[in-house]
Amino acid sequence: MSDKNPGPLVVEGKLTDAERLKKESHFLRGTITDDLSDGLTGGFRGDNFLLIRFHGMYQQDDRDIRASRAAQKLEPRHAMMLRCRLPGGIITPQQWLAIDRFATDKTLYGSIRLTNRQTFQFHGILKKNVKPAHQMLHEAGLDALATANDVNRNVLCTSNPVESELHQEAYEWAKRLSEHLLPRTRAYAEIWWDQEKVATTDEEPILGETYLPRKFKTTVVIPPNNDVDLHANDMNFVAVAENGKLAGFNLLLGGGLSIDHGNKATYARTATEIGFLPLDKTLDVATAVVTTQRDWGNRTDRKNAKTKYTLERVGVDVFKAEVEKRAGITFEPVRPYEFTTRGDRFGWIKGIDNQWHLTLFIENGRLLDYPGRSLKTGIAEIAKIHQGDFRLTANQNLIVAGVAGSQKQIIEDLAREHGLMESVSVQRENSMACVAFPTCPLAMAEAERFLPAFVDEVETILSRHGVGDEHIVLRVTGCPNGCGRALLAEIGLVGKAPGRYNLHLGGNRIGTRIPRMYRENISQQEILSVLDELIGRWACERQTDEGFGDYVIRAGIIRPVLDPARDFWE
């Protein structure tokens, strides 16, 4: 929508049922407490099925055994996925040991899953263990509040182990933003921590009585590393440093990757530059952005409810002016910044504070003990002696941060002993997938279980064409909801049906361009055949240091997505 012809500020029409649910939930309480004591089902009933998402949980079942249970006239084996709130991805060794014990003792799968939302999640928590999970987190100084549904979710922050002072400042802002934008309702503490209800009226001054129209994601980004994939997020604060200190932020709004197959009213969109703001206006601006989206976001169609659609409908200039009015600010022009990377730097890195940081590659973020590779045990053993902290990255990896020189070899020995420092290709390091089957109810195709063998095939193709030491940013997501961030990859696979994917090409290495669909609903073998041909051409025709995504656009193999609202599906 052109800013010269803005659309309606508020979309009129019948509200979605989600709006009824939120309004009737008594500020997110519902009847969750009653459901916890209902032994007739392993799941949550009615509105509570969706309401628990505000409390950081999704109800799932094991889809590998769903049919066999149905044949036995049994309900699906319901279990919860619980996602922790962990702004900036930093967790202490003591906290890690607590979650490690819980994963081992109280979950069906025994694993810890590092997510690209820079936190961890448990899969397979039976209903009887749901409350103990929240209480364990509370005792460890953590919680799962507002990590899902129509709120501001876990705030990401660039994992920078080198510029320690700047990272610390940025991380503190990520924490402040997370706390500032949390729901104020006491429902979470009452239900999960058994805190008594305070005899006051609940109020949500920022989120409102019916919360946001749709999920909302925020990042704090430290150039030149775009490791948080800012363009997948609604609100982004890009750090501007002066003399090694944080001076303020460039604000970018309206990124988002979720689409709906075949629905041309949906599209992936990169974030728009709004302007520069000083540090003392950060929380005011965050409040203004969230409340503007709260008031103007589409509550009649959840497929068009995110910030990216609000910006396109009302116009960027109109949205910006409203934020300025609400925040009491006039944005300065965007300060210069540049992204040159977005991957993690693996192995040992020394920070400017003379502390060492060890970045470990965790394929798909799945920490579990495998034959000959006791990954989960290895991290626990490191946690028992580590004096610094752990940083979870937005690429599903883990940093053992703040290691003194005297402990460096001890920690490296433990990591090697448990298979945490095995050599992997640069291609594997730059590949990522969402969870998908068997636990995600939205999955249409495999992703996490598909990726390792698929990367083997891609590595073979790269080697055959003489570029085995190169990499292509590769992402696989089991459905079009965007969790695997495939629509910011050079090669993005979006699940369409079992064994079939839409193939998107043309993103870039730094994550600032949306890839376009090249082939629809094709099999793994068809994908590999396409890639064999195109990688062969790239190897022969590329310019110096030209990435695969840049090459396929320069060579005219696919057109760039320049205006997603109008040409994403063309």
Backbone hydrogen bonds, N-H to C=O, Kabsch-Sander energy under -0.5 kcal/mol:
donor,donor_aa,acceptor,acceptor_aa,energy
5,N,2,S,-1.2
7,G,313,R,-2.6
12,E,10,V,-0.6
16,T,299,R,-2.3
19,E,16,T,-1.1
20,R,16,T,-1.0
21,L,17,D,-2.6
22,K,18,A,-2.2
23,K,19,E,-2.1
24,E,20,R,-2.5
25,S,21,L,-0.5
25,S,22,K,-0.9
26,H,23,K,-0.5
29,R,25,S,-1.4
29,R,26,H,-0.5
30,G,25,S,-3.2
32,I,29,R,-1.7
35,D,31,T,-2.0
36,L,32,I,-1.8
37,S,33,T,-0.8
37,S,34,D,-0.9
38,D,35,D,-1.5
39,G,37,S,-0.9
41,T,38,D,-0.7
48,N,45,R,-1.4
49,F,46,G,-1.4
50,L,47,D,-1.2
51,L,47,D,-2.5
52,I,48,N,-2.1
53,R,50,L,-1.4
54,F,51,L,-1.4
55,H,52,I,-0.9
56,G,53,R,-2.0
57,M,52,I,-1.7
58,Y,81,M,-2.2
60,Q,58,Y,-0.5
60,Q,79,A,-2.9
61,D,439,T,-0.6
62,D,77,R,-0.7
63,R,61,D,-0.9
63,R,438,P,-2.9
65,I,62,D,-1.2
69,R,65,I,-2.1
70,A,66,R,-2.3
71,A,67,A,-2.2
72,Q,68,S,-1.1
73,K,70,A,-1.7
74,L,69,R,-3.0
78,H,76,P,-1.8
79,A,60,Q,-2.4
80,M,125,I,-3.0
81,M,58,Y,-2.7
82,L,80,M,-0.5
82,L,122,F,-1.9
83,R,56,G,-2.7
84,C,120,F,-2.2
85,R,143,D,-3.3
86,L,84,C,-0.7
88,G,155,V,-2.6
89,G,86,L,-2.7
90,I,87,P,-0.9
91,I,390,F,-2.4
96,W,92,T,-2.4
97,L,93,P,-2.3
98,A,94,Q,-1.5
99,I,95,Q,-2.1
100,D,96,W,-2.4
101,R,97,L,-2.1
102,F,98,A,-1.9
103,A,99,I,-2.4
104,T,100,D,-1.9
105,D,101,R,-2.6
106,K,102,F,-3.0
107,T,103,A,-0.8
108,L,124,G,-2.5
109,Y,123,H,-0.8
112,I,367,L,-2.0
113,R,121,Q,-2.2
114,L,112,I,-0.6
114,L,365,G,-3.6
115,T,119,T,-2.8
118,Q,115,T,-1.3
121,Q,113,R,-2.1
122,F,82,L,-2.6
125,I,80,M,-2.1
126,L,124,G,-0.7
129,N,126,L,-2.2
130,V,127,K,-1.4
131,K,127,K,-0.6
133,A,129,N,-1.5
134,H,130,V,-1.8
135,Q,131,K,-2.3
136,M,132,P,-2.5
137,L,133,A,-2.2
138,H,134,H,-2.2
139,E,135,Q,-2.5
140,A,136,M,-1.4
141,G,138,H,-1.6
142,L,137,L,-3.4
143,D,85,R,-0.5
146,A,54,F,-2.1
147,T,144,A,-1.0
151,V,149,N,-2.3
152,N,181,L,-0.5
153,R,151,V,-0.5
153,R,216,F,-2.9
156,L,218,T,-2.1
158,T,220,V,-1.8
160,N,158,T,-1.4
164,S,162,V,-2.2
167,H,163,E,-2.7
168,Q,164,S,-2.3
169,E,165,E,-1.9
170,A,166,L,-2.5
171,Y,167,H,-3.1
172,E,168,Q,-2.1
173,W,169,E,-1.6
174,A,170,A,-2.0
175,K,171,Y,-2.3
176,R,172,E,-2.3
177,L,173,W,-2.8
178,S,174,A,-2.1
179,E,175,K,-2.5
180,H,176,R,-2.6
181,L,177,L,-1.9
182,L,179,E,-1.1
190,E,186,R,-2.5
191,I,187,A,-2.7
192,W,188,Y,-2.4
193,W,188,Y,-0.6
193,W,189,A,-1.1
194,D,190,E,-0.6
195,Q,189,A,-2.0
200,T,198,V,-2.6
208,G,204,E,-1.8
211,Y,208,G,-1.6
212,L,150,D,-2.2
216,F,151,V,-1.9
219,T,235,M,-2.1
220,V,156,L,-1.9
221,V,237,F,-2.7
225,N,222,I,-1.4
226,N,224,P,-0.7
226,N,341,T,-3.2
229,D,226,N,-1.7
232,A,229,D,-2.3
233,N,230,L,-2.1
234,D,217,K,-0.7
235,M,217,K,-2.4
236,N,252,L,-2.4
237,F,219,T,-2.5
238,V,236,N,-0.7
238,V,250,N,-3.1
239,A,221,V,-3.7
239,A,237,F,-0.6
240,V,248,G,-2.4
241,A,239,A,-0.5
242,E,245,K,-2.9
245,K,242,E,-1.6
247,A,240,V,-3.1
248,G,240,V,-1.1
249,F,277,L,-2.4
250,N,238,V,-2.5
251,L,275,G,-3.4
252,L,236,N,-2.2
253,L,272,T,-2.4
254,G,234,D,-2.5
255,G,233,N,-1.8
256,G,231,H,-1.0
256,G,269,R,-2.3
259,I,480,P,-2.8
263,N,260,D,-2.6
264,K,262,G,-1.0
266,T,263,N,-2.0
269,R,256,G,-2.9
272,T,253,L,-3.7
274,I,251,L,-3.0
275,G,251,L,-1.1
276,F,332,E,-2.8
277,L,249,F,-2.7
279,L,247,A,-0.8
281,K,278,P,-1.7
282,T,279,L,-2.0
285,V,281,K,-2.7
286,A,282,T,-2.5
287,T,283,L,-2.5
288,A,284,D,-2.3
289,V,285,V,-2.7
290,V,286,A,-2.4
291,T,287,T,-2.7
292,T,288,A,-2.0
293,Q,289,V,-2.4
294,R,290,V,-2.5
295,D,291,T,-2.2
296,W,292,T,-2.5
297,G,293,Q,-2.3
299,R,297,G,-0.6
304,N,301,D,-1.7
305,A,302,R,-1.1
309,Y,306,K,-1.0
310,T,306,K,-1.5
311,L,307,T,-2.6
312,E,308,K,-1.6
313,R,309,Y,-2.3
314,V,310,T,-2.8
315,G,311,L,-1.8
319,F,315,G,-2.2
320,K,316,V,-3.0
321,A,317,D,-2.3
322,E,318,V,-1.8
323,V,319,F,-2.2
324,E,320,K,-2.6
325,K,321,A,-2.2
326,R,322,E,-2.6
327,A,323,V,-2.6
328,G,324,E,-1.3
329,I,324,E,-1.9
331,F,329,I,-0.5
332,E,276,F,-2.1
340,T,224,P,-2.6
341,T,224,P,-1.9
346,F,344,D,-0.7
347,G,359,T,-2.4
349,I,357,H,-2.2
351,G,349,I,-0.5
351,G,355,Q,-3.0
352,I,162,V,-2.6
354,N,351,G,-2.0
356,W,403,V,-2.9
357,H,349,I,-2.3
358,L,400,V,-2.5
359,T,347,G,-2.2
359,T,357,H,-0.6
360,L,358,L,-0.6
360,L,398,L,-3.4
362,I,360,L,-0.5
363,E,361,F,-0.5
365,G,362,I,-2.7
366,R,363,E,-1.7
367,L,112,I,-3.1
367,L,365,G,-0.8
368,L,366,R,-0.7
370,Y,368,L,-0.6
370,Y,373,R,-2.7
373,R,370,Y,-2.3
375,L,368,L,-0.9
375,L,373,R,-1.9
378,G,374,S,-2.3
379,I,375,L,-2.0
380,A,376,K,-1.8
381,E,377,T,-2.6
382,I,378,G,-2.2
383,A,379,I,-2.5
384,K,380,A,-1.4
385,I,381,E,-0.6
385,I,382,I,-1.4
386,H,382,I,-2.1
389,D,401,A,-1.6
390,F,91,I,-3.0
391,R,399,I,-2.4
392,L,89,G,-3.2
393,T,397,N,-2.5
396,Q,393,T,-1.5
398,L,360,L,-1.8
399,I,391,R,-2.9
400,V,358,L,-3.2
400,V,398,L,-0.5
401,A,389,D,-2.4
401,A,399,I,-1.0
403,V,356,W,-3.3
404,A,402,G,-0.5
407,Q,404,A,-1.7
408,K,404,A,-0.8
408,K,405,G,-0.6
411,I,407,Q,-2.4
412,E,408,K,-2.2
413,D,409,Q,-2.5
414,L,410,I,-1.9
415,A,411,I,-2.4
416,R,412,E,-2.6
417,E,413,D,-2.5
418,H,414,L,-1.5
419,G,416,R,-1.5
420,L,415,A,-2.9
421,M,415,A,-0.5
422,E,419,G,-0.5
429,E,425,S,-1.9
430,N,426,V,-0.9
430,N,427,Q,-0.6
431,S,428,R,-1.4
432,M,474,L,-1.7
434,C,476,V,-1.5
439,T,436,A,-0.7
440,C,436,A,-2.3
443,A,440,C,-0.9
444,M,478,G,-2.7
445,A,478,G,-1.3
448,E,434,C,-0.7
448,E,435,V,-0.6
451,L,447,A,-2.5
454,F,450,F,-1.6
455,V,451,L,-2.9
456,D,452,P,-1.6
457,E,453,A,-1.6
458,V,454,F,-2.2
459,E,455,V,-2.9
460,T,456,D,-2.0
461,I,457,E,-2.0
462,L,458,V,-2.6
463,S,459,E,-2.6
464,R,460,T,-2.4
465,H,461,I,-1.5
466,G,463,S,-1.8
467,V,462,L,-2.8
470,E,467,V,-1.9
474,L,430,N,-2.0
474,L,472,I,-0.5
475,R,491,I,-2.2
476,V,432,M,-2.2
477,T,493,L,-2.6
482,G,479,C,-0.7
485,R,482,G,-1.9
488,L,485,R,-1.3
489,A,486,A,-1.6
490,E,473,V,-1.2
491,I,473,V,-2.3
492,G,504,H,-2.6
493,L,475,R,-2.6
494,V,492,G,-0.5
494,V,502,N,-2.3
495,G,477,T,-3.1
495,G,493,L,-0.5
496,K,497,A,-0.6
496,K,500,R,-2.6
497,A,500,R,-1.6
500,R,497,A,-2.9
501,Y,522,I,-2.6
502,N,494,V,-2.8
503,L,519,R,-2.9
504,H,492,G,-3.2
504,H,502,N,-0.6
505,L,516,R,-2.7
506,G,490,E,-1.3
507,G,489,A,-0.9
508,N,513,R,-0.5
511,G,508,N,-1.1
516,R,505,L,-2.5
518,Y,503,L,-3.8
519,R,503,L,-1.5
522,I,501,Y,-2.9
524,Q,499,G,-0.6
527,I,523,S,-2.3
528,L,524,Q,-2.7
529,S,525,Q,-2.1
530,V,526,E,-2.1
531,L,527,I,-2.7
532,D,528,L,-2.4
533,E,529,S,-1.7
534,L,530,V,-2.5
535,I,531,L,-3.1
536,G,532,D,-1.6
537,R,533,E,-1.9
538,W,534,L,-2.6
539,A,535,I,-2.6
540,C,536,G,-1.3
541,E,537,R,-2.9
542,R,538,W,-1.9
546,E,543,Q,-2.2
547,G,545,D,-0.5
551,Y,547,G,-2.3
552,V,548,F,-2.4
553,I,549,G,-1.0
554,R,550,D,-2.5
555,A,551,Y,-3.0
556,G,553,I,-1.4
557,I,552,V,-1.6
558,I,552,V,-1.5
561,V,514,I,-0.8
562,L,560,P,-0.9
566,R,563,D,-2.2
567,D,563,D,-2.8
568,F,564,P,-1.5
570,E,567,D,-0.5
